[in-house]
């Protein structure tokens, strides 16, 4: 549950303003909005990467406001995050697939010595299941194509069996086959009971995969609609609603 959450940008302006909504398991909530409407900040504040100036974010009784990603992990919450910036924020380009898995998995390993075996096994499974085109699991991810980099990132986040999965622009730059593979993975997570938030630019796709669609304009929620019955025209109007209201002030 998000309750009246406000996030400021680098200039001290409201990137998100009083955002409230509820996310349920077995559900994909799509996020629609023109560029820079607060989509990035919404994902980052839930993940503990952005500071909430006010408001509350509850997950099964725990308030996540003020919690870092490490704090969230220590609460026992498995949160997968696939950011828009794949290599800048999601993965370390100079590292291979195995070591990028270790970055996310090391806190779950017992003792002070990291065990590479489980991550090697997991890396091989991800490469096979997602048909990642790579010479081997020890190739630096920056040498892979954009689609294969994204598959590595998606595979890593899904492999942790998340309770919540945050996804920002998951198929940007991918071919049609890779895109639908990612969409199918998201639907599989939903069926497993994961609560999914997905930011997608293509309204047709958003309507196809979303149970509900949260519409942002200028950092504010201008509507939450049923993905099964909403239309592109309805969403388009909500995406510009805040701008139109401001222009009449």
C-alpha positions in Angstrom: 0.0 0.0 0.0 1.2 3.5 -0.9 -0.3 6.2 1.1 0.1 9.9 0.1 3.7 9.4 -1.0 5.7 12.4 -2.1 9.2 12.4 -3.7 11.3 15.4 -4.7 13.6 15.5 -7.7 17.2 16.9 -7.7 15.9 20.4 -8.0 13.6 20.1 -5.0 10.4 19.9 -7.1 7.8 17.3 -6.6 8.5 14.3 -8.8 5.7 12.4 -7.1 2.9 14.2 -5.2 0.6 12.5 -2.8 0.5 9.1 -4.7 -1.8 6.5 -3.1 -2.7 3.0 -4.4 -2.8 -0.6 -3.5 -0.9 -3.5 -5.1 -2.1 -7.0 -4.8 -0.5 -10.4 -5.3 -1.5 -12.2 -8.5 -1.7 -8.8 -10.2 0.1 -6.7 -12.8 -0.4 -3.0 -12.4 0.7 -1.2 -15.5 1.9 2.4 -15.2 1.1 4.8 -18.0 2.2 8.4 -18.4 4.1 10.7 -20.8 7.9 10.9 -20.2 9.1 12.2 -16.8 5.7 11.9 -15.1 7.1 10.2 -12.1 7.4 6.6 -13.3 11.1 6.3 -12.5 10.6 7.8 -9.0 7.7 5.6 -8.3 9.7 2.4 -8.8 12.7 3.8 -7.0 10.9 4.9 -3.9 9.3 1.5 -3.5 12.7 -0.2 -4.0 14.3 2.0 -1.3 16.5 3.9 -3.9 14.6 7.2 -3.6 13.7 9.1 -0.4 10.0 9.8 0.3 9.5 13.3 1.8 6.2 12.2 3.2 3.7 9.3 3.1 3.9 5.6 4.0 4.7 2.5 2.0 3.4 -0.7 3.7 4.2 -4.3 2.8 2.4 -6.8 5.1 2.6 -4.4 8.1 6.2 -3.1 7.5 6.6 0.5 6.6 9.3 0.7 3.9 9.7 4.5 4.0 13.3 5.3 5.1 14.4 1.7 4.4 17.4 1.0 2.1 17.4 -2.0 -0.3 19.5 -3.8 2.3 17.0 -3.0 5.1 14.2 -4.4 2.9 16.1 -7.6 2.3 16.7 -8.0 6.0 13.0 -7.7 6.6 12.6 -10.8 4.5 11.0 -9.1 1.6 12.1 -10.4 -1.8 11.9 -7.4 -4.2 13.0 -7.7 -7.8 13.8 -4.5 -9.6 14.4 -4.2 -13.3 15.4 -0.5 -13.9 15.3 1.5 -17.1 19.1 1.8 -17.0 20.2 -1.8 -17.5 24.0 -1.4 -17.3 24.2 1.8 -15.2 21.9 0.6 -12.4 20.8 -3.0 -13.0 24.1 -4.8 -13.9 27.8 -4.2 -13.8 28.9 -4.3 -17.4 32.5 -5.4 -16.8 31.3 -8.4 -14.7 30.1 -11.7 -16.2 26.7 -13.3 -15.6 27.9 -15.3 -12.6 29.3 -12.3 -10.7 26.3 -10.2 -11.5 24.2 -12.9 -9.8 26.6 -12.9 -6.8 25.9 -9.2 -6.4 22.3 -10.0 -5.7 22.7 -13.3 -3.9 25.6 -12.8 -1.5 23.5 -11.6 1.4 21.6 -14.9 1.4 24.7 -17.0 1.6 25.8 -18.4 5.0 29.2 -17.5 6.5 31.8 -15.1 5.2 33.0 -17.1 2.2 31.0 -16.6 -1.0 30.1 -19.9 -2.7 30.2 -19.6 -6.5 28.7 -23.0 -7.1 25.0 -22.0 -6.6 25.4 -18.9 -8.8 27.2 -20.9 -11.5 24.3 -23.3 -11.5 21.7 -20.5 -11.5 23.6 -18.7 -14.3 23.5 -21.8 -16.6 19.8 -22.2 -15.9 19.0 -18.6 -16.8 21.0 -18.8 -20.0 19.2 -22.0 -21.0 15.7 -20.9 -19.9 15.8 -17.5 -21.5 17.9 -18.6 -24.6 20.5 -15.9 -23.8 23.0 -15.7 -26.7 26.5 -15.6 -25.0 29.8 -17.5 -25.6 29.6 -18.6 -22.0 28.5 -17.5 -18.5 31.9 -15.8 -17.9 31.5 -13.3 -20.7 31.2 -9.7 -19.5 27.6 -8.6 -19.9 28.6 -5.4 -21.7 29.7 -7.5 -24.6 26.2 -9.0 -25.1 23.5 -7.5 -27.3 20.9 -5.2 -25.6 18.3 -7.9 -25.7 20.6 -10.5 -24.1 21.6 -8.0 -21.4 18.0 -7.4 -20.6 17.4 -11.2 -20.4 20.3 -11.5 -17.9 18.8 -8.8 -15.7 15.2 -10.2 -15.9 16.5 -13.7 -15.2 18.5 -12.6 -12.2 15.5 -10.8 -10.6 13.1 -13.6 -11.3 15.5 -16.2 -10.0 15.2 -14.7 -6.5 11.5 -15.7 -6.4 10.3 -12.2 -5.6 7.3 -11.1 -3.7 7.2 -7.9 -5.6 8.6 -7.2 -9.1 9.2 -3.7 -10.3 9.8 -3.4 -14.0 10.6 -0.2 -16.0 10.5 -0.3 -19.8 11.4 -4.0 -19.9 11.5 -4.3 -23.7 12.9 -1.0 -24.9 15.3 -1.8 -27.8 14.3 -5.5 -27.9 13.0 -7.4 -31.0 9.5 -8.7 -31.1 10.3 -12.3 -30.1 12.4 -11.2 -27.1 9.7 -8.7 -26.1 7.0 -11.3 -25.9 9.3 -13.6 -24.0 9.7 -10.9 -21.3 5.9 -10.3 -21.3 5.3 -14.1 -20.8 7.8 -14.2 -17.9 5.9 -11.3 -16.2 2.6 -13.2 -16.6 4.2 -16.3 -15.2 5.3 -14.3 -12.2 1.8 -13.0 -11.7 0.4 -16.6 -11.8 2.9 -17.5 -9.1 1.4 -14.8 -6.8 4.0 -12.1 -7.4 2.7 -8.5 -7.3 4.0 -6.8 -10.4 4.4 -3.1 -11.3 5.3 -2.5 -14.9 6.1 0.8 -16.7 5.5 0.4 -20.4 5.3 3.0 -23.2 3.2 1.0 -25.6 -0.5 1.4 -24.6 -1.6 -1.6 -26.6 0.7 -3.8 -24.7 -0.2 -2.2 -21.4 -3.8 -2.9 -22.0 -3.0 -6.5 -23.0 -1.0 -7.5 -19.9 -2.3 -5.3 -17.1 -5.1 -6.1 -14.6 -5.2 -2.4 -13.6 -3.5 0.7 -15.1 -2.2 3.5 -12.9 -2.0 6.8 -14.9 0.5 9.5 -13.9 0.7 13.1 -15.1 3.1 15.5 -13.6 3.8 13.2 -10.7 0.2 12.8 -9.7 -2.2 9.9 -10.1 -4.9 11.0 -12.5 -6.7 7.7 -12.6 -6.6 4.0 -11.9 -8.5 2.0 -14.6 -9.4 -1.6 -15.2 -7.0 -3.0 -17.8 -9.7 -5.3 -19.2 -12.2 -2.5 -20.0 -10.2 0.7 -20.4 -9.4 2.1 -23.9 -6.4 3.9 -25.3 -8.4 7.1 -25.6 -9.4 7.0 -21.9 -5.8 6.5 -20.8 -4.6 9.1 -23.2 -6.9 11.7 -21.7 -5.8 10.8 -18.2 -2.1 11.1 -19.2 -2.6 14.8 -20.1 -5.4 15.6 -17.5 -3.0 17.3 -15.1 -1.5 19.4 -17.8 -4.9 20.5 -19.1 -6.1 21.5 -15.6 -2.9 23.6 -15.0 -3.4 25.4 -18.4 -6.8 26.6 -17.3 -5.6 28.0 -14.0 
